[in-house]
Amino acid sequence: MTMKFCATKATLLRPMVASAIVLPVMAMLVYLSGCSAMGSGTDSASRLTATSLTQVQISEIIASPDRSSADRTNDLRRKPDQMLGFIGVHAGMVALDLSAGGGYTTELLARAVGTTGRAYGQSQPPRPVDAPPRPAVTPEGNSSPQLQTTQSAAPVATAPPRRTSAQALAERGKNPLLANLSSVVRAFEDPVPPELSGKLDLVTLMFNYHDLGHMGTDRSRMNAAVFAGLKSGGLYVIADHAGRPRTGISEAGTLHRIEEAFLQQEVESAGFKLVARGDFLRNPSDPRDKNTPEPAQPKDEFVLKFVKPEAASR
């Protein structure tokens, strides 16, 4: 009776022992298979953002006590915490900020990429004082005469010269903590210095792509130059004021807006791939029919992140 019980007990235990051995082995195989799948499916854009700054690090950058009061005021509208997080910026990046203006974004990038990275702010060469006035440019696709731009009056001779973007960046670069910030003075059509060609991790263009429509800039040349300047897997991030459907870039000089789909198509035609949209600056209540919305409210703004596909460099 005892022997029969032991035999029965052994028979019952065998499947349990087998399961105890087989299940962990199967789990390990599934885990390894999953790791392999993740590795093979990870593209260059996600690898770039794998080491992105944390929100705590970004908050520390924005709270830096040596930032100017003007930049802090600008933070209220520009939401730099969400912008830097959306970009996926990290230490060691080489970044180029197109149309840097006063250098608000360029400085943030310089702080974000740290001492192991570099941030360059690009601006157009200044026009000679004795240069003839530029011919009036009608925004592309403009079918409404009332949207034509009028040439502004000549500046008053006694007015002080306006500070250039290069001068503004030079002022920012005097801060010992921003020794990695540099100015680049080059035309929009050829914004990448030869020594940086193919070495850029990131290019940004904040709220000025639309202006290229009434400045007569060859945007296809600019986007091709950016594409060539970026490393494989490099990022191109553009933010701008949203225009209405089917307006393209026609209201650039009047409402200072651009149609999102139009901008996306132009950039993608240079070989870029859209990988993310940022909605943290959107305002669905903006009718988008005026430069300053009525009633007074924030402009509807979009942010698009593009990547230079790896295949483009093979």
C-alpha positions, 0 to 999 in steps of 0.5 A: 500500500505504501509502495503504491502511494509513493509510486503514485506520488512520484507520478504526480510530481514528475509533471510539476518538476518538468514545469518548474524547469521548462517554464523558466527556460521558456520565459528566458527564451521569450525575454531574449527574443523580445530583446532581439526584436527591440534591438532590430526594430530600434531606429536611429531617432530612438537611439538619439533620444535614448540618453535624453535629458530627464525632466529634472535635468531640464528643470535645472537648466531652466532654473539656472540663476544666471539666465536673463530676466528677458529669457525667463519672461520668454519661457512663459510663452515658449514652454522650454521644459516641454520643448527640450523634452520633445526634442530629446536633446542630450549632453554631447550633441552638436546642434545648429539653431537656424535664424537664431535671433537674440539667441534664446533657443541657442543658449538653451541648447548650449546649456543642454548639450553641456561641455561635451557638446556644441551649440551654434546660432546661425544668422544671415550676413548683414546687408551693407549700409549702402546696399540698394533696397530689396525688391518687394516680394509677394508671398508665394501662392498669394491669390489675394491682393490685400495680402501683398506686403508693402516695403517698409520705409527707410530707417531714420538716419539718426536711429541707432543701429540695431544689434545683430544676431551675431552680436547678441550671441557674442554677448551670451557667449561671454558667460563662462558657462556658455563657452560652447556657444558660437555664432555662424553668419551664413546665408539660409541657403547654405547655413552649415559651415563646411567643417560641420558638414555631416557632423550635426546631431540636431538642427532647430528652426524656431518660429521663422520658417514662415518668414522665408516665404516673403524673404525670397529664400530658396527653402529647397536649397536650405533643407537640402543643406540641412539634410547634408549637414546632419549625421545619419539619424540626426534631427531637424525640429521646426516650430511655427505659427499655424496657418489655415488649410490651403494657405501654404506660405502665402500669409507669411508676410502678413499674418506670419503664419504657415500651413503645417501640412505645407511645411511638412511636405517641403521638408519631407521632399528633402529626404526627411521623415516625420517622427513626432508632432508636438502639441504643447503649443497648440490653441484650437481656439485661435481662428488663425485669420489674423497675426494677433488672434481676436479675442486676444489669446496665444497663437496656435503653434505646431512643432514637428520633429524630422529625422534623417533616415539611416538609409540616406547615408548608406 
